[in-house]
Amino acid sequence: MKILEENLKVSHLHLERLKILSVDILQNNMLESLEDFESIKTIDAFVYRFVKLQDYMGQKLFKNLLKSLGEDYDSLSFLDILDKLEKLGIIPKADEWIQIRTLRNKLTHEYPDNISLVKDEIILAIEKIRNFEEVLRVISSYVKNKKLLDF
């Protein structure tokens, strides 16, 4: 299960960097100074990490977790994968992850053309960090309890 272990490590790395960037954005009121290059640079990095984490978890971690459980995920749609993870208690609600994915799409399509339009999305993305933390905590506990990895 080396792949699953790597997926967890990479996810945690993206999460930690995302958290550091979010603190920087909030502590330095960067959403209020959207014309400042340093603020834009930090917000760009935040959006990049948010997108990377959401993509990585959705495309790699979730699928490899199901694979490690012997589940056939190849024939499943992404929504079916989320439903299966919800039934396993890995994610609280499939709809919540769909909302995160929709937010990710908004950030990538609206940003950086008109940064002022995405202020609310950035704030929402910062709030969603808790969701990533919780899901990673649950997955780590789950794989430990199922003895899928040596922790």
Secondary structure as UniProt FT lines:
FT   HELIX           2..27
FT   TURN            28..29
FT   HELIX           30..32
FT   TURN            34..35
FT   HELIX           37..56
FT   HELIX           57..61
FT   HELIX           62..68
FT   TURN            69..70
FT   TURN            74..75
FT   HELIX           78..87
FT   TURN            88..89
FT   HELIX           94..110
FT   TURN            111..114
FT   HELIX           115..118
FT   HELIX           119..145
FT   TURN            146..147
//
